[in-house]
Amino acid sequence: MEDITARRGKFNQLGSIYPKQASVKTGHVIINGVSCYWLTPEKPAPNKIVIHLHGGAFAVGSIQSHESMLTHFAHKLQTKVLFVDYALAPELPYPNALNDVMNVYTALIAQYPGYKVDFIGDSAGAGLIVSAVGEILKKHIQLPNAAVFISPWISLHCDNPSHEDNRAIDPILSREYLKSSAKDYIGNIPIEIVSPENVELSAFPPVLIMVGTNEILQDDSINFYNSIKAIQPAAKLSIYENQVHVWMLTGMPSAASQQALTEIKEFLN
């Protein structure tokens, strides 16, 4: 596998595929010791915040890779979006990223009492939301208002059938890449403890799970939906035909991306 610095640089180039939404302003902030970025539309809804957790297999991803996509999210939702620049593996393995997310979340709910705080996560970021909800339940603090998962990576074991079934039609991910990334992320902690699919969930916020048919991770979405709907009836699974992993990141202007944006807006409202 290529050098981590090179991988991060390459991944950051995803942010220049299409233009930002020009009316949305980006500003850096430190929240409870964690580097974050606010993306603020012209007329943000009062009393609402979206926290975004980015994908990148826990190893790559930054404001450079995700800013363009998130300016469109902020504009469409008319809501302030907070990008969390959480710790990355292999330098900072589990639980560093999860600790960063929890530090930001606890600070936000203290700073903005009465606000609706939603989570949006793509790929590994969606898995981090699952882990964070597990921690939130342990601490007996306010659950997020709702969550949106885009192409979530939930099982770090990477043994679901769709890994093989969709291998030839997924142009972005491979089981080998994900297994190697999972190894870097878990560090010295058993995978059974770290993998989001094993988090004990007695409750969960309403959740929209979105996945493309051309993804090796398709079963992660289906399995999580099937397990969570028993404890959260307001769970919804949306499967997008012929779409690839986190299709909005690489093709915001497409019909499928615009449809997904509209679906996210309707779900969060």
Residue pairs with C-beta under 8 A, 6 or more apart in sequence:
1 7
1 177
1 180
4 59
4 60
4 90
7 59
7 60
8 59
8 60
8 61
8 62
11 56
11 60
11 61
11 62
11 65
12 60
12 62
12 64
12 65
13 65
14 65
14 66
14 249
14 250
15 64
15 65
15 66
15 67
15 68
15 69
16 68
17 68
17 250
17 251
18 68
18 251
18 252
18 253
19 68
20 67
20 68
20 71
20 72
21 71
21 72
21 74
21 75
23 41
23 42
23 75
24 39
24 40
24 41
24 42
24 71
24 74
24 75
25 39
25 40
26 37
26 38
26 39
26 40
26 63
26 67
26 71
27 37
27 38
27 40
28 35
28 36
28 37
29 36
29 37
29 38
30 36
31 82
31 103
31 104
31 107
31 108
32 103
32 104
32 106
32 107
33 103
34 84
34 85
34 86
34 100
34 103
34 104
35 85
36 82
36 83
36 84
36 85
36 104
37 63
37 67
37 82
37 83
37 85
38 80
38 81
38 82
38 83
39 67
39 70
39 71
39 73
39 74
39 80
39 81
39 82
39 83
40 74
40 80
41 74
41 75
41 77
41 78
41 79
41 80
43 78
44 74
44 78
44 79
44 80
45 77
45 78
45 79
47 112
47 114
47 115
47 116
48 79
48 80
48 115
48 116
48 118
49 79
49 80
49 81
49 82
49 108
49 112
49 115
49 116
49 117
49 118
50 73
50 74
50 77
50 79
50 80
50 81
50 82
50 117
50 118
50 119
50 120
50 268
51 81
51 82
51 84
51 104
51 105
51 108
51 117
51 118
51 119
51 120
51 144
52 66
52 70
52 73
52 81
52 82
52 83
52 84
52 119
52 120
52 121
52 125
53 84
53 86
53 101
53 119
53 120
53 121
53 122
53 125
53 126
53 128
53 129
54 61
54 62
54 65
54 66
54 83
54 84
54 121
54 122
54 123
54 124
54 125
55 61
55 121
55 122
55 123
55 124
55 125
55 126
55 150
55 151
55 153
55 246
55 249
56 65
56 88
56 123
56 124
57 123
57 124
57 153
57 177
57 178
57 181
57 182
57 185
58 88
58 89
58 94
58 97
58 124
58 181
58 182
58 184
58 185
59 88
59 89
59 90
59 181
59 184
59 185
60 88
61 88
61 124
61 125
62 85
63 83
63 85
65 249
66 83
66 249
67 83
68 252
69 248
69 249
69 252
70 81
70 83
72 248
72 252
72 261
73 81
73 120
73 261
73 264
74 80
74 81
76 261
76 262
76 264
76 265
77 264
77 265
77 268
79 118
79 268
81 120
82 104
82 108
84 100
84 101
84 104
86 96
86 97
86 100
86 101
86 128
87 96
87 97
87 99
87 100
88 97
89 97
89 181
89 184
89 185
89 187
90 184
90 185
90 187
93 184
93 185
93 186
93 187
93 188
93 189
94 185
94 186
94 187
94 189
94 194
95 189
97 128
97 185
98 128
98 131
98 132
98 135
101 128
101 131
101 132
102 132
102 135
102 136
105 117
105 132
105 136
105 144
106 139
106 141
108 115
108 117
109 115
109 117
109 141
109 142
116 145
116 146
117 142
117 144
117 145
118 144
118 145
118 146
118 147
118 148
118 268
119 129
119 132
119 144
119 146
119 147
119 148
119 205
120 147
120 148
120 150
120 264
121 127
121 128
121 129
121 147
121 148
121 149
121 150
121 152
122 149
122 150
122 151
122 152
122 246
122 248
122 249
123 150
123 151
123 152
123 153
123 217
123 245
123 246
124 153
124 181
124 185
126 149
126 150
126 151
126 152
126 153
126 154
127 152
127 153
127 154
127 156
127 196
128 196
129 144
129 147
129 149
130 152
130 154
130 196
130 197
130 199
130 201
130 224
131 196
131 199
133 143
133 144
133 147
133 199
133 201
133 204
133 205
134 199
134 200
134 201
136 142
136 143
136 144
137 143
137 200
137 201
137 202
137 203
143 203
143 204
143 205
144 205
145 205
145 206
146 205
146 206
146 207
146 208
146 267
146 268
147 204
147 205
147 206
147 207
147 208
148 207
148 208
148 210
148 264
148 267
148 268
149 207
149 208
149 209
149 210
149 221
149 224
150 210
150 246
150 248
150 260
151 210
151 211
151 212
151 215
151 217
151 221
151 245
151 246
151 247
152 209
152 211
152 217
152 220
152 221
152 224
153 178
153 196
153 217
153 220
154 195
154 196
154 197
154 220
154 221
154 223
154 224
155 195
155 196
155 197
155 220
155 223
156 178
156 182
156 185
156 186
156 191
156 194
156 195
156 196
156 197
157 182
157 191
157 195
157 197
158 175
158 178
158 179
158 182
160 217
160 219
160 220
160 223
161 219
162 215
162 216
162 217
162 218
162 219
162 220
163 175
163 216
163 217
163 219
164 175
166 213
166 214
166 215
166 216
166 218
167 174
167 175
167 216
169 214
170 214
170 215
170 216
170 244
170 245
171 214
171 244
172 215
172 244
172 245
172 246
173 215
173 216
173 217
173 245
174 216
175 216
178 216
182 191
182 195
185 194
186 194
192 198
197 220
197 223
197 224
201 228
201 231
202 231
203 231
203 232
204 228
204 231
204 232
204 235
205 232
206 232
206 234
206 235
206 267
207 228
207 232
207 234
207 235
207 236
208 235
208 236
208 238
208 263
208 264
208 267
209 221
209 224
209 225
209 235
209 236
209 237
209 238
210 221
210 238
210 240
210 260
210 263
210 264
211 217
211 218
211 220
211 221
211 222
211 237
211 238
211 239
211 240
212 218
212 239
212 240
212 241
212 242
212 243
212 244
212 245
212 247
213 239
213 240
213 241
213 242
213 243
214 242
214 243
214 244
215 243
215 244
215 245
217 245
218 239
221 237
221 239
222 237
225 235
225 237
228 235
229 235
236 267
238 260
238 263
240 247
240 256
240 259
240 260
242 256
243 256
244 250
247 254
247 256
247 257
247 260
248 257
248 260
248 261
251 257
252 258
